[in-house]
Amino acid sequence: MTTTALDLLFTLVEARAFIDRDIAALAAGTAGAVRIPGFLAAADCACAVEAIENLPVVTYAPERVTVKISRFGPALNDYRAPKGGVDADRYWQATDESRAIWTRSGLRPDPLAVSLECLGRAWGAAISPATIGGRAAFGGTLREINEGALVHFDEVEREHPKALFDQAITAQLAFNVWITVPSSGGKTRLWRRRWHPTDEAHREAYGYRRDVVDGHQELRLPPRLGEALLFNPANFHAVEPNPGDRRVAFAFFLGLPSTGHLAYWS
Ligand SMILES: O=C(O)CCC(=O)C(=O)O
């Protein structure tokens, strides 16, 4: 397919701070991505990088995610139960352990707390964790992607049609803030293209073959130190490999529930 006309709204908004209209535009699909350069100071990124050296990092489940992606803190997708929902025993154990370890790490400023505070201020209401049966889901995974990530989308309501969260999520956003970045490669690629049932014929491991996005309008976003990026992950996205230095981000999803109060999880 060849793109013949462009969606003039599918652009990168570069701003000094998050604002409610930009968050709403991403949720509505009338913006491409929002990035905030210098969201975290370089010194705070360096402290975070030092702190994570002592955290127990694991890789995403290799049977699902074929390239090596490391994380600290549970990501829901790694704890899916065979019949839907999460494998509660494993997920809550990992959640409790990770929270305790993170609290003990005593990192100040805490990039997760800073991020939630800024986004909450922009939205006009504090952001709470999404809950499962009343228990707070984990949010704020530290993620290291050096070998790239396949074209994929994230949409919790589609991945868990039997309502995983207590909140009914009407739109989902992905938040990343980079605490160390490579000098080349590692671009986030974001296409103006949502999943269609026929895409299932193009499945590849946890994602899709590149041809599902061929010819579609695209943003290419190199990761920059301390920069925050917010986008709607229902749009197909991928990460380019980076040959050299590490690419590490704090990452979580934001959901816009029917109550209007944003909820987060990883
Ligand atoms: O690391 C990135 O650039 C994006 C990672 C990703 O797939 C996501 O945040 O949903």
The ligand as an SDF file (V2000), in Angstrom:
LIG
                    3D

 10  9  0  0  0  0  0  0  0  0999 V2000
   10.6460    1.8980   23.8620 O   0  0  0  0  0  0  0  0  0  0  0  0
    9.8790    2.4180   23.0710 C   0  0  0  0  0  0  0  0  0  0  0  0
   10.2160    3.3210   22.3170 O   0  0  0  0  0  0  0  0  0  0  0  0
    8.4250    1.9870   22.9680 C   0  0  0  0  0  0  0  0  0  0  0  0
    8.2020    0.7450   23.6940 C   0  0  0  0  0  0  0  0  0  0  0  0
    6.8050    0.2240   23.5770 C   0  0  0  0  0  0  0  0  0  0  0  0
    6.5610   -0.6730   22.8050 O   0  0  0  0  0  0  0  0  0  0  0  0
    5.7260    0.8130   24.3670 C   0  0  0  0  0  0  0  0  0  0  0  0
    5.9480    1.7290   25.1890 O   0  0  0  0  0  0  0  0  0  0  0  0
    4.5580    0.3500   24.2070 O   0  0  0  0  0  0  0  0  0  0  0  0
  1  2  2  0
  2  3  1  0
  2  4  1  0
  4  5  1  0
  5  6  1  0
  6  7  2  0
  6  8  1  0
  8  9  2  0
  8 10  1  0
M  END
$$$$
